[in-house]
Amino acid sequence: MMACSLRRRGTALAMLLAFAAASCAAPAAKEHAAAPAMPPAAARSVAMPAGSADFQSLVNEAYAKFKDVRDGKNADYIPILTTVPSELFGVVIATRDGHLYTAGDVDYRFSIQSVSKPFTAALVMQQYGGPQVIVDKIGVEPTGLPFNSKMAIELYKARSVNPMVNAGALAAVSLVKASSEKDRWQKILANLEGFSGEPKLPVLEKVYDSEYQTAFGNRGIANLLFNYERLYAQPEEVLRVYTRQCSVGVNAKDLAIMGATLANGGVNPKTGKRMLDETSVPELLAIMQTAGFYDESGLWATQAGLPSKTGVGGGIVSVVPGKFAIAAFSPRLNEAGNSVRAQKAIRYIAGKLGVGIFGPNPE
Ligand code: DON
């Protein structure tokens, strides 16, 4: 009885509401137009551009919006890097099928520096049959400390900590299976070429000389790791090969294709060559996400939400898994050693497209 009267009262209320809605329909619609409701999550997460024109116009926009930013300064602890023209700025999107959308100085070759690190980690994964070797012999925890931290080696039991910081990257070089120093270097270079799809990447010899002559910090790190049995080849050899790896000359298009190879499940979209097993890609991207920006990895995760790697040469590459990569180059860096304009450009594009892996994150 009670339930029945409630139901009847409910029906009456529904009719009243329907009437009110009908008579207020026009003003209500206007109010909604002034303050649009959030679209459902599914609609937001597919905010992909309709076609290539959208990618191109976004890259153009990012370039135009940030080209006059003058914040930051060139790296100077590697003396030659102060001579790279600071105003250079290039932005590229490379899709997983190899299409490139470019703006600015995308052909200028700069030193790859730390952007090389995830790719040598990938080579190690390939040689040892998967990512477990990185977990066991290097580590996968973020340090929360600068890329060249010696304190991290003492703080953490893993010593090398992760392959994105200098210690872990030196350890990765030492793990590359090789018969000699020359062979170690050739394997690392061939791997970077394979990821970029460029048959011959140059070594910027002046950058190599400048860095090797001043590599007292990295030599200290290599020796400490060797002392703790977390470096797996002779320290000076590892230092030379690592420094040479950081001196490889790339342009923003090369970096974008390297990222697109990861976006494409480990197969280079330009050459069709498999560079990393598909099953290892998520692990590598996870390490890039948590440690690719060193002590700014958390901040970058909140901003762009994309697995990324930076280098003191001014390059950054970010991966939108399964879709595309965004690369940018600009030599002026912030305090943490990350390119100011490259970050802004990537963050802008990722925000506009709503492709952050944690959800769309518009600026
Ligand atoms: O070992 C170094 O200090 C440099 N060759 C690489 C450091 C680097 O790129 C840090 N990244 N932002």
Residues whose N, C-alpha, C, O or C-beta is under 5 A from the ligand:
A	BS01	DON	Q113 S114 F147 N166 C246 T310 G311 V312 G313 A336 G337 N338
